[in-house]
């Protein structure tokens, strides 16, 4: 009989970043959800790579809010 499939995440090698495991809930707004997807992609990525993504997501969200004011 085959063994049941494990549902635990693989353990990173020493020195590799640990995933946060934060689940993001879609908002239903495509622009916001695209930003959330970018943040989700950072899970397990070294922190020195985060700054550019944070800045990009911040700008996207600011643009989205500004567009709401124009409507």
Residue pairs with C-beta under 8 A, 6 or more apart in sequence:
9 19
9 21
12 18
12 19
12 44
16 44
17 44
17 45
17 46
17 47
18 44
19 43
19 44
20 43
21 43
22 43
24 36
24 37
24 39
24 40
26 33
26 36
27 33
27 36
29 64
31 60
31 61
31 63
31 64
32 61
32 64
34 60
35 57
35 60
35 61
38 53
38 56
38 57
39 53
39 54
39 57
41 53
42 49
42 50
42 53
